C-alpha cells in the first residue's frame, strides 16, 4: 500500500502542476490532495443548512453529533443518484434504530423540485433533507470537494469521517454493518 500511495502522490503532483485547470486535476484534488478537508479520520468540516421545508430546523455538524449519518449529495436530475435510492432506503430502514440517518443534500435548481419528487409514493425518502443553494458553485460543494454526484460521505457519532468509499450499491450495507457492529465474525 505504501508503494501505491507513493505512486499516487507522484501522479497527483504531476497532474495538478501540468494541467491545473483541467477537470481531471480538479477531481484529483478532491480525492488525492493530502491536505483535503474530507478524509477518513478527520473531523467533518463545519456545515449548517436549514431543513428543506422547515427553516426553523437546522442540520449541522454539531446538531448531528451522536448519530452515524450519511451525507448524500444528490439531485433529482441525476440518474445515478436516483438509482441509489433503493440502497439508501434499505440501509435507512435496516439501521435507523441503531442511530443511523441520512442527510440528503440537494443540488437541484429549486427546492420545489425535491418536494415534488418526494411527493411520489415511490420516493418518500423519510430521512433528513436540505437544499444547497448554488449546488456545485456553493461553499459547501467546495469544502466537501463535490465535483460530481452522487457523493456520499459517512460520518461517525463522534463527528469524524469514517468512510468516503464503499458507500454505494451493496457496499453501503456492508460498510454500515461493519461500522454499526452488525458484521458477523
Buried (B, 14 or more C-beta within 10 A) or exposed (E): EEEEEEEBEEEBEEBBEEEEEEEEBBBBBBBBBEEBBBBEEEEBBEBEBBBBBEEEEEBBBEEBBEBBBBBBBBBBEBEEBBEBBEBBBEBBEBBEEEEBBBBBBBBBEEBEBBBEBBEEEEBEBEBBBBBBBEBBEBEBBBBBBBBEBBBBBBBBBEBEBBBBEBBBEEEBBBBBBEBBEEEEE
